[in-house]
Amino acid sequence: MNNKTYILTIAGLDPSSGAGITSDIKTFEAHGLYGVSVCTAVTVQNDINFKDCIWINESVVIKQIQTLFERFTIDVVKIGIIESWQVLSNVVDTLLQLNPNIKIILDPIMQASSGFDFHTNSDFETFNSVLDKCYFIIPNYDEIQNLLPNKSISETIEFISEKTNIYLKGGHRADKKGWDEIYHSGIVQINFRPGVHNIHEKHGSGCVIAAALASNFAKQMELEDACRLAKQYTEQFLNSNNSLLGTHNYKYL
């Protein structure tokens, strides 16, 4: 057991396995890691329709986390959908109590692609405190506009980058589609252009890039290399076939 590198996903269960914890586990495994998971919600969906979300009680989520840490050394965690910013804050505090040096990669999913709302950011104070405790936040263009709706995207980026690192996914942007932006160390901005000309869209691609980024940090890669390789992995996943459900390349690394 000690020869394995463990990594944790805290997210919802997607029955189609295109997104959520099962998608994250596949991504972790493709990177040579052993993924463990904590379920925050059971969703009723397939690759094209999202019908319902049943939240797991916060105490059960916390107990899952604590039980895993009794057995495994976990230095990186990827977090997806969680019921509210307050529950997220409690989860983050639990993680830091169990491992003060853990790297938290937050994928702030507030709405399903079908339009289903998980929650809104109406708790600025809690949101603000969570940012200080994360290593990376990885929103897309729709999500970053909803994080601080009273600010412009550039103002939101400036605000968040003073607190944590940002990987801004470019798949939803109107201009320069597929161009990702990295903001780190408070002062550095990097643009990653698409590495391929044509993309086959995939259900859960946002989960995949966040899980790939977390995987690279678990493998102790430097920050910019971790971001660049996460984008490359995700592009390969997007073009793995023509359907909405991608295939993970277990010979990628």
Secondary structure as GFF3:
##gff-version 3
##sequence-region A 1 253
A	DSSP	beta_strand	6	13	.	.	.	ID=ss1
A	DSSP	alpha_helix	20	30	.	.	.	ID=ss2
A	DSSP	beta_strand	34	45	.	.	.	ID=ss3
A	DSSP	beta_strand	50	55	.	.	.	ID=ss4
A	DSSP	alpha_helix	58	71	.	.	.	ID=ss5
A	DSSP	beta_strand	74	79	.	.	.	ID=ss6
A	DSSP	alpha_helix	85	98	.	.	.	ID=ss7
A	DSSP	beta_strand	103	106	.	.	.	ID=ss8
A	DSSP	alpha_helix	124	133	.	.	.	ID=ss9
A	DSSP	beta_strand	136	137	.	.	.	ID=ss10
A	DSSP	alpha_helix	141	147	.	.	.	ID=ss11
A	DSSP	alpha_helix	153	161	.	.	.	ID=ss12
A	DSSP	beta_strand	165	168	.	.	.	ID=ss13
A	DSSP	beta_strand	180	184	.	.	.	ID=ss14
A	DSSP	beta_strand	188	192	.	.	.	ID=ss15
A	DSSP	alpha_helix	205	218	.	.	.	ID=ss16
A	DSSP	alpha_helix	223	238	.	.	.	ID=ss17
###
